[in-house]
Amino acid sequence: MSTPADLWNSELERLVRRALGSIRFGTVTLVVQDGRVIQVDKNEKIRLNRNGHIDGSGI
């Protein structure tokens, strides 16, 4: 059985904080295998308005 230290550590926390701090709209997903985080996915949503400008509102 995994301990809390196996699930979370300072390096993982840095990665998650960096991912969260670098996007305005989107998702950060942790992939867990055998009780350990093995992957951090970041998906950012960017929309263009009618004039071709980037607009992140309403996503």
Number of C-alpha atoms within 10 A of each C-alpha: 6 9 9 10 9 11 14 12 10 9 9 16 11 11 12 17 12 11 18 15 9 10 15 13 15 13 14 15 12 15 12 12 9 9 13 16 14 12 11 14 11 14 12 13 12 15 14 10 11 8 6 8 9 11 13 15 10 6 10
